[in-house]
Amino acid sequence: MALDSKSELREFKIVGTRPLRPDGIDKVTGKARFGADITAPGMLVGLVLRSPHAHARIVSIDTSRAEAVPGVHAVVTRADFAEPGEDVADILDNCMAGAKALYDGHAVAAIAASSGKIARDALKLIDVVYEVLPHVTDVDAAMKPGAPVLHEGRTDETVPEGLSPNVISRHEFGHGDIEAGLAQADRIVERTFQTEATHQGYIEPHACLAQMGPDGQADLWCCTQGHYMARNVCAEILGLEQGQLRVTASEIGGGFGGKTTVFLEPVALMLARKSGRPVKMVMTRSEVLRATGPTASSSIDVKIGMTKDGRITAGFAELRYQGGAYPGSPVDMGSMSAFAPYDLEHVKTIGWDVVTNRPKQAAYRAPGAPMAAFAVESAIDELARGFGLDPLEVRLKNAAREGTRASYGPTYPAIGLEATLRTAKDHPHWSAPLGENQGRGVACGFWFNFGGDTCVTLNITPDGTVTVSEGNPDIGGSRASMSMMAAEELGIPYEKVRTIVADTGSLGQNEVTDGSRVTFAVGLATIEAARAAIREMCKRAAMVWGIEPEAVEWVDGAAQPAGPNAGEHPPMTLAEIAAIASNTGGPIAGHHEANPEGAGVSFATHMVDTEVDPDTGAVKILRYTVFQDAGKAIHPAYVEGQFQGGAVQGIGWALNEEYIYGEDGVLQNAGFLDYRVPVASDLPMIDTVILEIPNPGHPYGVRGVGETSIVPPLAAVANAVSAASGVRMTSLPISPPKLLAALHER
Amino acid sequence: MSKIHVTTTINGDPTEFLCEADETLLDVLRDRLGLTGSKEGCGTGDCGACSVTVGGRLVCSCLMLGAEAEGQEIGTIEGMAEGESLHPLQKKFIEHAALQCGICTPGLLVAAKSLLEHNPDPTEEETRYWLAGNLCRCTGYDKIIRAVMDAGKDMREAS
């Protein structure tokens, strides 16, 4: 559905304001029910036994001692699951190990008991015999011939001979002739960058409650970014019909991509099936860090040529991502996004997807893009500074704009990168003075954004209020945004609309809350559902007035005759039409089902000031400003919140956060004390500037905003550290010991 | 092992419960008393999602045993609003959009209330350090800090 032609001139009444969110009171009073907050009569507690080894063949599992414990009602291993279909085989294997445990923390068995204490004690009575195998956790080591092999036969036809079977696939994007482009450069920078795996770090651990009857009807309550996904995957793994498994999404305590798959849910359903009782499972933080998420770690070679006046003549990157124990790292998206902000004649990226003995990576906010941007934006910064050029000017000179052929193929429609760069250049932050050991960095970022299957039903109640049912868990205020768009279309107050997240029995298929898609796609469907309801309400008014429906228009929340030829009739409000609906054909609703294209790419420029302590290597963030194109900000406060949250996750990735593995392949920092996410005292305020370059693919011009905001900060912070210290850090995180060592080497 | 009988006060209500000797106060609140507003984000005192007050002191309820509640005055998020009337901090959190997912919100509110009781006029830095034990992964803290300081201002003006 295209941008409304009148949209640029449209005077919004509700869109663009900052109403209170409908779930606010529940969430500030403790009433909101998250994944672990529900109980069921006769409920059992489910716990998982996890592998202590990074890589081991499971020789045998003896559950008999555990099963004999009073209070234990079911024990589940992989033997309880039927051979899965190919599309869920890795998902099941990740939820419950088959022949091998592939990483520290991999589930090998599960138990359901009448209390947590009994379950914990009984877990210790499950006897697993492991044959420990050599392991590999580093991406470059895993690619070499002779590296410990996780799977045989998973390599696809894109991979040349001579590499380890851990190399799964090779991806290539770009156009032009790199060598010819490099030949035109006055200087070439060639560097290798590394980023460690980081976890999404949602504060709510995974949790679910499952129950299943002998008739095959099942119910699942879980914290997830997509309960329709959970339904489809669990139904296939359990051999249930999708229509018989009803999944209800709880309130979700953060996801950032990490709750776009299942971990506990199929296991809980299997325990419920075996025990005949409801089973609740809740992960500990240690389990979350060891066995869910994180994102991929990466090793990236970059080669960029530039003329002395700042024109990029060629850009090349080779990206190696390990995505844990199964194929599917986001290296393809990293390779596509690496040079996406720039208009380049010669550009090429090669991506390698690699498996290692780590937990299977899960999507993390713009999956694959932040590490690629770190490498490319660091190299561009080095070239710009080497020539004494303004890094914003250099980016402006090379910026992609409408009509640019993107490095990954398509030609851009109207986009907002230039606007973010120009706004950044004019912002007081850019010219503010800096002190000793302080430096300023900038970087750009890009994300594709996404549409996906979407259903919305909008019901007009008899008293003239409105309910909107949508199928996407509200992870950051989206119910408010949907109510705003419905109210805007219908011409009624925001408070007259209540939006709910419906269970899987209530709507058709909905893609998960991912790809920054919800405000775009669910918003679009909400607008269309409202327009469908309006058409019906105009029809009802026409019936009352005895005129043709085409002679009725909808203005300010009421039907009115469209012109003098339609006759003289006083307007009928939504509430008036709703009140007589029963006599004019029955209840009134609008609905819309679609898989919308045209999500509209989004760009950002970030600016950050840092101070480096030369004695300790500690980096302090002094000031931070985000400039990002939102297309159209429906609820600006929640758009700002997405910008700020993404920036701070990126700061954590740049400075603190990392997965640390020992020689034994065991994760050494599986807790929030040692896996240190940014805390309030680490940070300044995060300033934001919302740009609005309308997305041609949405009636109001909305672009997704959730993911782009994590793409620039890794490079922006590294560039600021370089400006402050004179040291170019090519490996994240820039932890104090690492930076101190680099300062000493200088 | 027999359970321990505990008599305590929670949000002003006289309360009795039985718990295991090794059971945390958080588990008692959530699993025995149905007070699920306090959240378990880590179970190791690192995230603050389970923040409660014990005799007016800010505590991670995952680090305290249920048995230690004997004779104490416990305050949880469920006791923060008075009837239909929200605490100024609760109002300001909603107004400032200081929550996205909302899982850290109860702990942050309990901690922020404790801050303002100890220091009614905190600087931004004092606010940031007081709340450094409460992790939020969604907001980057900006709107939370603003909400807390704004609530403090309103409370000072009202008193």
Interface residues (C-beta under 8 A of the other chain):
Chain A: R18 L20 R21 D23 G24 I25 D26 K27 V28 T29 G30 K31 A32 R33 F34 A36 D37 K117 Q200 G201 Y202 I203 E204 P205 E251 I252 G253 G254 G255 F256 V282 T284 R285 I475 G476 G477 H635 A637 Y638 E640 G641 Q644 G645 A647 V648 Q649 G671 F672 L673 V677 P678 V679 A680 S681 D682 L683 M685 I686
Chain B: E20 R30 L35 T36 G37 S38 K39 E40 G41 C42 G43 T44 D46 C47 A49 T76 I77 E78 M80 A81 L86 Q90 F93 I94 E95 H96 A97 L99 Q100 C101 G102 I103 C104 T105 P106 L109 E124 E125 T127 R128 Y129 L131 A132 G133 N134 L135 C136 R137 C138 T139 G140 Y141 D142 K143 I144 I145 R146
